[in-house]
Amino acid sequence: MYVCRVLMTRREDSYMFKIITLLGSPRRNGNSEQLAAAFAKGASASGHAVQTIRVHTLKIGGCIDCRRCWMNGSHCFLHDDMTGIYGALDAADVFVFAVPLYFYSWPSQIKPVWDRLLPYFSPDAKADIRGKRAVLLAVAGDESPSCFDGLRKSFELACWYCKLEIAGEIFANGVYAVGDISSGGWLSEAEALGRSL
Ligand SMILES: Cc1cc2nc3c(=O)[nH]c(=O)nc-3n(C[C@H](O)[C@H](O)[C@H](O)COP(=O)(O)O)c2cc1C
């Protein structure tokens, strides 16, 4: 598991958020990762703690709808790298999804993470993510911003269902080859969003 932890000291005048960033791209230092790094730079400058997880390097199976989590009020019964993500989500105040658009939707690295949130919605759940904040940082090669319509809707509905408060969304279109993200002002926008939390 790739984990980069930047711990900042608590500022006297504000609350220090624990932020978990899930990198959804298999490309190292690709566009979504650069966007996430800019966001983390801004968030760190504001005194927040950012933990970054490269989901591509993990083994996370899909939900098998056994509902044992709902019967026992426990975390998922599948034992894989989602266990570490549950721990990070439980501890975090803010979830950041940094993803490339794949076929107008989530990359396959991230979709199982959403599906495996099911245990939190058991009446006897041991942990609660309701009220936490969520941020979407998305990139796509398509020139039209409408390419994000499906992903945007999925994110917004999922946050509504999970009772996550959306703290920001960036949809960077026209970003295809590695490095394209550096033009168009997206990185400054992401840094400003991180700083504004
Ligand atoms: C499997 C696959 C599917 C993709 N699907 C789309 C798509 O539906 N729409 C689009 O605009 N770009 C699509 N792309 C392009 C990526 O979103 C784009 O190259 C992005 O910048 C990659 O981000 P990354 O560098 O963080 O991996 C796809 C790329 C791959 C590899």
The ligand as an ORCA input file, in Angstrom:
! r2SCAN-3c Opt
* xyz 0 1
  C      -9.755      2.639    -20.125
  C      -9.838      4.110    -20.386
  C     -11.070      4.677    -20.548
  C     -11.176      6.056    -20.777
  N     -12.425      6.579    -20.946
  C     -12.540      7.913    -21.178
  C     -13.832      8.483    -21.358
  O     -14.864      7.835    -21.277
  N     -13.920      9.815    -21.637
  C     -12.789     10.597    -21.726
  O     -12.921     11.800    -21.955
  N     -11.553     10.089    -21.503
  C     -11.403      8.767    -21.246
  N     -10.148      8.222    -21.032
  C      -8.977      9.123    -20.996
  C      -8.543      9.460    -19.562
  O      -9.624      9.886    -18.776
  C      -7.470     10.585    -19.617
  O      -6.350     10.166    -20.370
  C      -7.022     11.041    -18.251
  O      -6.221     12.193    -18.370
  C      -6.209      9.972    -17.528
  O      -5.928     10.426    -16.223
  P      -4.644      9.901    -15.402
  O      -3.423     10.487    -16.064
  O      -4.855     10.384    -14.035
  O      -4.665      8.410    -15.502
  C     -10.016      6.863    -20.832
  C      -8.758      6.261    -20.639
  C      -8.663      4.908    -20.427
  C      -7.305      4.297    -20.210
*
